[in-house]
Amino acid sequence: MNLPPFGYELDKKNDTLLINEKDAEIYDLYLSGKGMLKIANELNLLNVKTKRGNVWTREKA
């Protein structure tokens, strides 16, 4: 089963993506000019796990 992107949840009834406001902050970090490695490091420092429960890497951010 594919998971929706971090920051989104799947609305199974309508088969659409809904923004998860709490997790969507990752996009604010990107829009503020931070690179993928800095975003991954910040999420790890905050103990935020990926949807699969892993730590963040540059490739996952």
N, C-alpha and C positions, 0 to 999 in steps of 0.2 A: 504494500500500500504506500503510495506517495504521500508525503506530508506537505502541507502548504508551507510557503516560505515563512521564515521567522518574521513575526510582526503581523501575521495573518492567521485567521482561523477559517475552516471550511464550513459554510452554511450548507449542510447536507440537503435540506429541504429545497433550496433554490439552486444548488450546485454552483455557488459563487463564493468568492473570497470576501471575508469581512476583516476590517482592520482591527487588530488587538492593540488598543491605544498604549497599554503598558509596554508591550514588547516592541512596538513600532518606533520607540525612541532610537533604535539602532539607525534608522534612516536620518534622524536629526543629526546624529554624530557624523554621518557621511556628508550630509549637506553642509555641515559646519566646516568642512574641509579636512577632516581627519582621514587618514589613509586606513586601509584594511588592517594592517598590523596594529596600529594604534587602537582601532576599534576592538579588535580581538583581545588585546591586552586589557583594555578597560573593562570589557565584559567579563573577562576571567577574574580581574580584581574584585568585581562586584559579585562574583560567584554566580553569574548567569550562565546557565547551560544551554546548549543547542537543543533543538526539539528532540533529538535522539539521546540527550543526556550527556553529551560529550563536552569537552572544553573547546573553546574557540581557537581557530587558527586563521591565518591570513586568507586561506582558500575558502573557509566557511563563512567568513564575515561578508 
